Structure formats: C-alpha cells, structure tokens
Amino acid sequence: MATIKKLPAKKKESTAIEIINQGEQLWTTSLDIAEKFGKRHDNVIQAIENLDIPEEFKLLNFKELKHHILRGTRKYYMISRGGFSFLIMGFTGKKAAEWKIKYINAFEQMAEEIKRLRELLLRQSRQQAKLVWQQARIEGKRKRTDLTDAIKNLVAFALIQNPESKGADKYYTTITRMIYKISFNIKTAPKDFRDGLDEKALDYLQTIEWQSAQWINDYLGNCNDYHDTYPILKQKVQALIDLIGKMDISVLMLPEPPKQITMKGLNDE
C-alpha cells in the first residue's frame, strides 16, 4: 500500500502591522515592512540607505539597530511615520497600495489610541489632584481650628486682664492678616483666599498656623500682660518665614484684593 506523504503547511502570512510608540513618536520596522510588502529584507535596507533625503532627516526618522540571529546579528531599521511615508513612495503595484493604506490606517489608529489614553490619564491625574487638595483642605481646617482655639484663649485672657477691652475680638482678624502678610506678602486676603491655594501653598500655610497656635498657647502659660502676645508672635512668625522663605502665590492668579481697610493696632489700647 502506497504511503501518502503529508506536505508541510505553508507558513501563514501575518496581517498584524507592528506599530511601536517610542520617544513621543510612532515607529514600525524594516522587518515588518519587508514581510508585509513581500520584499526581501536586504532590498528594503538598500532602499532606505539609497533614499535621497537630508542626512538630518534620515537620522531622526530611520534608526539603525541590530538584533541577534542564529549566526550572529542582523541589521534592521526602526522607521518613523514620516520616514515610512518617504520609503513607500518607491513601492508600486496593487498589493503595495493595499499595504500602504493599511499602514496609514494603523498609524492613525495608534495615534488616536495614544491620544485617548493620554486624555484618560490626564482626567485621572486631575481627579487625584482634586482628592489630594480636598484632603489638604480638610487637614487645613483642622489646623486652622488649632489656631482659632489658641486665639480664643488669648481673647479670654485679654478680657480677664481688661474686661473693658474693645479690641480683644480683633485678634482673630489681626493675627490672620499678619500671617498672610508675612507668609505671602499680601496686605489683605481676597474672599475665599484659602480656596484659591494649591496643595503646596495650603501645606505651607497650615504649618505656619499650627506653629503659631503652639506659640500662643505656650506664651499664655507664662506671660503677665496679654499685650505682649501679639508682638512676640509676630517676631516668631517673621523668624520662621526668614528661615523657610516666603511663598510666591502670584502664579495662582488670585482675584484682585479689596481695598485695604486700615485698622488701629491692638497694642494702642
């Protein structure tokens, strides 16, 4: 009985086009082009090296590389989208035209996908930044409460020493304005000033306010005259800012502050 020898199956041609995103550009390879256009790879290499184009353009759009094969290495090229457009000008025939269209579509689809992913990452980044800012704002309110509680203690101490004082309640505004002026170099903060600060500026302000609260409470435990609290606090805040530096918040594009209202100094009572 005769034996029927089974012929080896013909290698199926790959239809997937290789598009690579690298260095802010889209690339394909001379290996992939040779396979898809049905050309010998050495002929594609020769076509690239014979292109009559400026050397600078060639260096930017055709990157010579090597990959390992069984008996050494083989040269191939990474080819940018612009380089591909020049190279395929010399490829003719119906099959070449079909693959030109497929490559152009593949480049466009990859570019659209990259754009979509970047927009998605940008949205996610903005959402994350918003969450971080909200958390910083919550933490800032807690630390702001530390300061207002300390000022409340100062007001109470002032009224114990001078029940007739009419300016004790102004410490809330005066101390806040003093901190803003020394820290950010602004005389009068706009409405919703804190809401206009970014995470870094909020953290900076929270640190100063928290430290100010500690100084007020520490001093109240040892002072004899409440009038001394404000000038000593101001000196300490100034020394702290001299150490860590003022913060420039002009880039935050804050709204124009209202006309400054002159207040009589508390220590003139």
PLY file of the C-alpha trace (Angstrom):
ply
format ascii 1.0
element vertex 269
property float x
property float y
property float z
element edge 268
property int vertex1
property int vertex2
end_header
0.00 0.00 0.00
1.39 3.37 -1.02
2.23 5.88 1.71
0.91 9.38 1.23
3.38 11.94 2.44
1.77 14.96 4.06
3.18 18.23 2.73
4.22 20.81 5.32
1.67 23.55 5.81
2.53 26.85 4.21
3.50 29.48 6.74
0.58 31.83 7.21
1.39 35.44 6.44
0.95 37.76 9.43
-1.56 40.55 8.87
-0.89 42.39 12.14
1.04 45.57 11.49
3.76 46.39 14.01
3.43 49.96 15.26
5.63 50.96 18.21
5.20 54.01 20.43
8.66 55.18 21.50
10.17 58.53 22.33
6.98 60.51 21.60
6.89 59.06 18.07
5.26 56.15 16.27
7.53 53.65 14.55
7.47 50.47 12.51
10.40 48.27 11.43
12.10 47.39 8.17
11.49 43.71 9.07
7.75 44.24 9.27
7.67 46.27 6.06
9.63 43.58 4.20
7.20 40.90 5.38
4.00 42.81 4.62
5.09 44.17 1.23
6.54 40.82 0.15
10.08 42.08 -0.28
13.48 40.74 0.73
14.70 42.46 3.83
18.10 43.28 2.34
16.30 45.08 -0.53
14.29 47.17 1.97
17.55 48.04 3.77
19.09 49.09 0.46
16.02 51.20 -0.39
16.34 53.01 2.94
20.05 53.67 2.53
19.56 54.90 -1.05
16.89 57.46 -0.12
17.81 60.89 -1.44
16.90 62.84 1.68
18.81 65.19 4.02
21.07 63.35 6.44
19.46 65.04 9.46
16.00 63.81 8.41
17.36 60.29 7.88
18.98 60.20 11.32
15.77 61.36 13.00
13.43 59.02 11.13
15.50 55.90 10.39
17.28 54.38 13.39
19.73 51.62 12.61
19.63 48.72 15.07
20.79 45.11 15.26
19.12 42.00 16.58
20.57 38.58 17.30
20.00 35.66 14.94
21.32 32.10 14.91
24.65 33.04 13.33
25.37 36.47 14.67
23.42 39.69 14.27
21.32 41.28 11.56
20.87 44.94 10.83
17.40 46.43 10.64
15.81 49.87 10.92
13.20 51.45 13.14
11.22 53.72 10.81
9.10 56.66 11.94
5.74 57.59 10.49
7.39 60.33 8.42
10.17 58.01 7.31
7.65 55.39 6.24
5.91 57.94 4.01
9.18 58.60 2.15
10.18 54.95 1.89
6.94 53.62 0.40
6.94 56.15 -2.43
9.04 53.65 -4.38
6.77 50.68 -3.69
4.34 50.06 -6.58
1.67 47.55 -7.50
-1.78 46.63 -6.24
-0.54 44.71 -3.18
1.78 47.57 -2.23
-1.09 50.05 -2.48
-3.23 47.91 -0.19
-0.50 47.70 2.43
0.20 51.43 2.18
-3.42 52.10 3.14
-3.26 49.53 5.95
-0.11 51.09 7.39
-1.51 54.62 7.17
-4.66 53.45 8.98
-2.60 51.60 11.59
-0.51 54.71 12.32
-3.66 56.84 12.63
-5.40 54.30 14.88
-2.38 54.08 17.15
-2.13 57.87 17.32
-5.83 58.09 18.27
-5.42 55.38 20.91
-2.42 57.17 22.44
-4.39 60.43 22.47
-7.32 58.69 24.17
-5.07 57.14 26.82
-3.32 60.45 27.49
-6.65 62.21 27.94
-7.78 59.42 30.28
-4.58 59.69 32.33
-4.95 63.48 32.43
-8.51 63.18 33.75
-7.41 60.64 36.34
-4.50 62.87 37.33
-6.82 65.85 37.76
-9.26 63.78 39.81
-6.41 62.55 42.00
-5.10 66.09 42.41
-8.60 67.24 43.41
-8.83 64.50 46.04
-5.39 65.41 47.39
-6.39 69.10 47.53
-9.66 68.26 49.30
-7.77 66.19 51.85
-5.29 69.03 52.34
-8.22 71.44 52.79
-9.76 69.20 55.45
-6.43 68.94 57.24
-6.02 72.69 56.89
-9.37 73.33 58.54
-8.31 71.13 61.45
-5.06 73.02 61.87
-6.88 76.31 61.40
-9.10 75.24 64.29
-5.94 74.85 66.40
-5.11 78.48 65.66
-8.61 79.83 66.28
-8.75 77.90 69.57
-5.42 79.44 70.59
-6.68 82.91 69.65
-9.85 82.22 71.64
-7.64 81.51 74.65
-5.80 84.80 74.04
-9.07 86.75 73.81
-10.30 85.17 77.04
-7.00 86.01 78.78
-7.19 89.60 77.48
-10.73 90.03 78.85
-9.68 88.66 82.23
-6.90 91.23 82.43
-9.01 94.03 80.91
-12.77 93.39 80.98
-13.33 96.77 79.30
-11.20 95.85 76.26
-12.96 96.64 72.99
-10.27 95.26 70.71
-9.70 91.75 72.05
-12.04 90.15 69.48
-9.99 91.75 66.69
-7.15 89.35 67.39
-8.79 86.79 65.06
-8.54 89.16 62.09
-5.27 90.82 63.07
-3.30 87.61 63.61
-4.68 86.06 60.41
-3.74 89.14 58.37
-0.30 89.24 59.97
0.37 85.62 58.99
-0.87 86.17 55.42
1.19 89.34 55.03
4.45 87.85 56.31
3.98 84.48 54.59
2.63 85.57 51.20
3.40 89.31 51.14
-0.26 90.29 50.79
-1.86 93.02 52.89
-5.48 91.95 52.55
-6.53 88.46 51.52
-9.28 88.20 48.88
-12.55 86.48 49.65
-12.19 82.68 49.80
-8.43 83.15 49.82
-7.71 79.67 51.14
-9.84 78.03 48.44
-7.54 79.55 45.83
-4.40 77.93 47.26
-2.99 74.74 45.81
-1.88 71.77 47.90
1.67 73.06 48.38
0.54 76.53 49.47
-2.08 75.06 51.82
0.51 72.83 53.46
2.85 75.81 53.85
0.11 77.93 55.46
-1.08 75.09 57.71
2.42 74.62 59.08
2.73 78.30 59.96
-0.74 78.45 61.54
-0.19 75.30 63.58
3.16 76.60 64.86
1.57 79.97 65.66
-1.09 78.20 67.73
1.63 76.44 69.74
3.47 79.71 70.34
0.31 81.50 71.53
-0.59 78.71 73.95
2.98 78.42 75.23
3.23 82.15 75.82
-0.14 82.40 77.57
1.09 79.90 80.14
3.93 82.19 81.14
3.03 85.82 80.31
1.93 88.62 82.64
0.49 91.03 80.07
-1.66 89.92 77.13
-0.47 92.93 75.12
2.93 91.24 74.73
1.50 88.19 72.98
0.90 89.73 69.54
4.31 91.45 69.02
6.16 88.34 70.26
4.08 86.11 67.96
4.78 88.45 65.04
8.53 88.26 65.70
8.43 84.47 65.84
6.40 84.18 62.62
8.82 86.55 60.87
11.78 84.49 62.09
10.12 81.31 60.81
9.45 82.83 57.36
13.01 84.17 57.22
14.11 80.57 57.74
11.78 78.77 55.30
11.16 81.65 52.87
8.07 83.42 51.59
5.87 81.58 49.14
5.11 83.18 45.77
1.42 82.68 45.08
1.19 85.08 42.14
1.02 82.08 39.77
-2.26 81.07 41.39
-3.82 84.17 39.76
-5.74 85.25 42.79
-8.54 87.79 42.29
-7.80 91.43 42.95
-7.95 92.03 46.71
-10.49 94.57 48.02
-9.36 98.00 49.09
-7.38 97.77 52.30
-9.16 98.85 55.47
-6.79 100.42 57.99
-7.16 99.02 61.49
-5.93 100.58 64.68
-3.19 98.46 66.25
-4.35 96.34 69.14
-1.41 97.37 71.26
-2.52 101.02 71.18
-5.29 100.33 73.69
0 1
1 2
2 3
3 4
4 5
5 6
6 7
7 8
8 9
9 10
10 11
11 12
12 13
13 14
14 15
15 16
16 17
17 18
18 19
19 20
20 21
21 22
22 23
23 24
24 25
25 26
26 27
27 28
28 29
29 30
30 31
31 32
32 33
33 34
34 35
35 36
36 37
37 38
38 39
39 40
40 41
41 42
42 43
43 44
44 45
45 46
46 47
47 48
48 49
49 50
50 51
51 52
52 53
53 54
54 55
55 56
56 57
57 58
58 59
59 60
60 61
61 62
62 63
63 64
64 65
65 66
66 67
67 68
68 69
69 70
70 71
71 72
72 73
73 74
74 75
75 76
76 77
77 78
78 79
79 80
80 81
81 82
82 83
83 84
84 85
85 86
86 87
87 88
88 89
89 90
90 91
91 92
92 93
93 94
94 95
95 96
96 97
97 98
98 99
99 100
100 101
101 102
102 103
103 104
104 105
105 106
106 107
107 108
108 109
109 110
110 111
111 112
112 113
113 114
114 115
115 116
116 117
117 118
118 119
119 120
120 121
121 122
122 123
123 124
124 125
125 126
126 127
127 128
128 129
129 130
130 131
131 132
132 133
133 134
134 135
135 136
136 137
137 138
138 139
139 140
140 141
141 142
142 143
143 144
144 145
145 146
146 147
147 148
148 149
149 150
150 151
151 152
152 153
153 154
154 155
155 156
156 157
157 158
158 159
159 160
160 161
161 162
162 163
163 164
164 165
165 166
166 167
167 168
168 169
169 170
170 171
171 172
172 173
173 174
174 175
175 176
176 177
177 178
178 179
179 180
180 181
181 182
182 183
183 184
184 185
185 186
186 187
187 188
188 189
189 190
190 191
191 192
192 193
193 194
194 195
195 196
196 197
197 198
198 199
199 200
200 201
201 202
202 203
203 204
204 205
205 206
206 207
207 208
208 209
209 210
210 211
211 212
212 213
213 214
214 215
215 216
216 217
217 218
218 219
219 220
220 221
221 222
222 223
223 224
224 225
225 226
226 227
227 228
228 229
229 230
230 231
231 232
232 233
233 234
234 235
235 236
236 237
237 238
238 239
239 240
240 241
241 242
242 243
243 244
244 245
245 246
246 247
247 248
248 249
249 250
250 251
251 252
252 253
253 254
254 255
255 256
256 257
257 258
258 259
259 260
260 261
261 262
262 263
263 264
264 265
265 266
266 267
267 268
